[in-house]
Amino acid sequence: MTSQPAIGERIYRGLLRLYPAEFRDRFSGEMVLLYRDKLRDARKGGASGGTVSAWLRLLGDVVVTAPSEHLRRNRTVAHSLASAPPISTRALGVAGILTGAVILVAFVIELPQELFPPRIVVMILGSIALILAVHRRQAAIGPTLALIGAVPALLANACYLVLIVLSMTGNGRIFAGTYGLALFWVAVALWLSIAAFGAVTILIGAVSRFGAIVLTLGALLTLTGIDRLGLVSESAPTIFNTLSQVGIILLALGWILLGIDVALRRTPQPLSP
Amino acid sequence: MEAGAEPRSLPPISRTAFHVLVAIGPEERHGYAIMHEVARITNGATRLGPGGVYTTIRRLLDDGLIEESDERPDVDVDDQRRRYYRLTGLGRAVVAAEAARLESLVEAARPWALEDFG
């Protein structure tokens, strides 16, 4: 009898994990107090049906408000009190969306060989734009961590871009010749740094964590197929190719989700009450 | 936006946010009291759970419409972890603006929609 409330409270504390960490840190203590008050009121009613009904209401409350808190984390009650993203941020976000779209289209449609390098260049430029836009948001919350996430990803993208442009001036086959092996290792750094950037984005928040999770997973899976052209080993396992194809789709979706978030999300304006 | 802005120029807010602001009113209230007050002023039509109360409180805090009071309850009277919230000047202005909006809607509806209800 005496252990029943403790078990219920433990379950409720577990349910509170469904809310964003930042929200939980701030309000979970008070929410547990409110939970105790509600259950006490329900028990005062006498019948055990009151407690069951209170629990059903609590479950409904968590089911409705936890996802909405994730989705609307940075929105404000009065939307006009929040500032729309500046044009430059919107443009960077749109560049991210276009990057994702280019990756998806290039994946679905068999592009002619000569369009392969320009597609990579567009992808890299878009990635750089979106990393800058996301970093701009993150910097306000966790400047050091945001820097750690963004700088390696920007450097790897820049190196990859330079190598692609250099190899385009050669014999036109970008993964062969002088730059082939260099491109391989820079690509490894690229996917790892993008995965790290995604992980930092998940940690810091400020933009869609869901988009960041998809991006991180996409980059890591894409990495598994890095040697599908046989640059290092003669035969790459076929499962890696399948995984990397899933990774490329996730990567594209990740850029699109983050791009939409950066381009559209309003941020609270500092107000002096 | 300033607290002294013309009430009608202030933006509309969600119904739940308005309920919570009105429930806090001129007092300092904690979550449980806000939850009860919302149920009371809406005649039980709106019953917020802990998630509903605190997600709304968070947004109102972020918008600067309410603030946390420094006061803590006496340890003999209440749990010291309870936090109390009160309206800011901007919060009061937003409530006034919303009330004026609702009042003008009621005035527009009264001649025909409410005639059967006296």
Interface residues (C-beta under 8 A of the other chain):
Chain A: Y19 F23 R26 F27 G29 E30 M31 L33 L34 Y35 D37 K38 R57 L58 G60 D61 V62 V64 T65 A66 S68 E69 R75 T76 V77 A78 H79 S80 L81 P268 Q269 L271 S272 P273
Chain B: M1 E2 A3 L10 P11 P12 I13 S14 A17 H30 G31 Y32 M35 R47 L48 G49 P50 G51 G52 V53 Y54 T55 T56 I57 R58 R59 L60 D62 D63 G64 L65 E67 D79 R81 R82 R83 T88 G89 L90 G91 V94
